[in-house]
Amino acid sequence: MRPIKIFSALILALTLGFIVIAWRSGKPYKAPAKVQAPAKRPNIILIMSDDMGYSDLGCYGGEARTPNLDMLAKNGLRYTQFYNMARCCPSRASLMTGLDPHQAGMGWMTTDDFKLPGYRGDLSHNAVTIAEALKPAGYATYMTGKWHLNKDPQRNGTNENWPLQRGFDRYYGILLGAANFYDPGYLTRDNKLINTTNDPEYKPANYYFTDAVSDNSVKFLKEHKTEKPFFMYVAYTAAHWPVQAPESEIAKYKGRFDKGYEALREERMVRMKKLGVIPPDQKLSPYDGKKWADEEDKPAMLRRMETYAAMIDVMDQGIGRIIKQLKESGQYDNTLIFFLQDNGACAEIIGSGDIRPLAPNPNNVRKLGPDSLIYSNRPVTTRDGKLVMQGKQLMAGPADTYISYMQEWANVSNTPLRMYKHYMHEGGISTPLIVHWPAGLKAKGEMRNLPGHEMDIMPTILDITKTAYPKTYNGKDIIPVEGKSMVPTFTNQEVKREAIFWDHEMNRAVRMGKWKLVSEADLKGKTYKSHPWELYDITTDRAELNDLAAQHPDLVKKMSDMWDAYAKRTNILPAPWTKVE
């Protein structure tokens, strides 16, 4: 090899090495821009999507068209190591209160009250929501979309934990965790369940819930005439099952996924490295599912992913309409926008096997009338009398289908990470985070590779708005906030804390600096069995491929003891389940 070629190769190797070091340290080459204090308190829009994978957005490597979110990322910050709580309502409780979800009474789901402090299935009154903190400080408060923070409502039940009773001035959305996108159950405006006769804007023939969330967000912004700043929480159900989308949107993605599961994961890896979302030497976790060559239902499985991408696309279009309204009203520059997701990609199998009705007794199903209220997240018939169907060969999209996109596509969505929603491996708890604020944040298009958690969002908002976290509220003592303000990360400074902790269904984890300790649990009925603790250096092994627990037993002991202490302090323990060996 000629000397000049050797010299060039050496320079290239050193450059790549510096890029990897910079990515892992979270320190960019140029000095980061400072946070600039705006002339007045900012508006806040907090956007959360549902059941999406780490790499689904275009600006994180996905195939779906997300030009509006990509624009926010290009003109703001993208976080690469931000975390959630691995499942719908625990994540939402943590996001809304700045607490561990068990401290807020939401350690599991809203279907059961286990009569234990951490597992009431209902948002605790010893916790305050972001809206409850900001409203007394002079903010108008609005919410659209999925609430999922009160005990599953009954026909004649209380509304004490509905959004308006937890600090919001206006609300439009669903109270449960999922819904048919064309005719959702428990659809609510303010404090009233609505249907086709008591709400003039609800017309099922032209209705799609994602659009309704976006349109009502715009409506609230247009009606905001006061001089008060506003806080708006926009909680989309896209892209949670059932995978449903308008036919015209699905058609955009025809052929886009034809290469199949494995090839698309490899393609995403290339794009993610080019975007800087993952380091150049990142390895891909093992493929987890049926090989594309062996997939006997290719047309139906392609249709599921095409529909899933369309759901994300429609959500992004709606975010574009929200941005447009902010610009038209002159509020855009001084509105701080966050976007994140409630858990990793969903591998839940909804709709396998033969094509069949969702109703167990289809002959006894009654047609819904125009004034019927739907008290279910899985209605078995459409309002025009069609039976809702499920099955592996079913073509996703229409109102009379109710299926998920299955584990194989979830594995693609979570590229390059391991595991899924429910679990504490990186694929279950990693979320994109986009932060955009023209008047207060001059950094544009920069990455932040510092760890953070959705419980940090509330203290960040309170920090920026100069709002005190209350010690008491409505006569109740309030649990001190658990999260930390992220404001230092805006200028690439690390948040100081001991560690970040997780639990869901006794799946456990601790992140302390570069180290992550994680354990999976097998939950069966009222018992669970824990897998051994695994230890990973996340800075070099984000895909959790090289378990170092045997090499660092003292560290495993230290971090597992930390988890035990945290679990007792935050109401993870006592748990509803008994451990078995």
Secondary structure as UniProt FT lines:
FT   HELIX           3..25
FT   STRAND          43..49
FT   TURN            54..55
FT   HELIX           58..60
FT   HELIX           67..74
FT   STRAND          77..83
FT   HELIX           88..97
FT   TURN            101..105
FT   TURN            110..111
FT   TURN            117..118
FT   TURN            125..126
FT   HELIX           130..134
FT   TURN            135..138
FT   STRAND          140..146
FT   TURN            155..156
FT   TURN            160..161
FT   HELIX           163..166
FT   STRAND          170..174
FT   TURN            181..182
FT   TURN            185..186
FT   STRAND          187..189
FT   TURN            190..191
FT   STRAND          192..193
FT   TURN            196..198
FT   TURN            200..201
FT   HELIX           204..206
FT   HELIX           209..223
FT   STRAND          230..235
FT   TURN            238..239
FT   HELIX           247..250
FT   HELIX           251..253
FT   TURN            254..259
FT   HELIX           261..275
FT   TURN            280..281
FT   HELIX           292..294
FT   TURN            296..297
FT   HELIX           298..328
FT   TURN            329..330
FT   TURN            333..334
FT   STRAND          335..341
FT   STRAND          356..357
FT   HELIX           362..364
FT   TURN            370..371
FT   TURN            383..384
FT   STRAND          389..390
FT   TURN            392..393
FT   TURN            399..400
FT   HELIX           406..413
FT   TURN            414..416
FT   TURN            421..422
FT   HELIX           426..429
FT   STRAND          430..436
FT   TURN            438..440
FT   STRAND          446..448
FT   STRAND          452..453
FT   HELIX           454..456
FT   HELIX           457..465
FT   STRAND          472..473
FT   TURN            474..475
FT   STRAND          476..477
FT   HELIX           487..490
FT   TURN            491..492
FT   STRAND          500..504
FT   TURN            505..506
FT   STRAND          507..512
FT   TURN            513..514
FT   STRAND          515..519
FT   STRAND          521..524
FT   TURN            525..526
FT   STRAND          527..530
FT   STRAND          534..537
FT   TURN            538..540
FT   TURN            542..543
FT   HELIX           549..551
FT   HELIX           553..569
FT   TURN            570..571
FT   STRAND          578..579
//
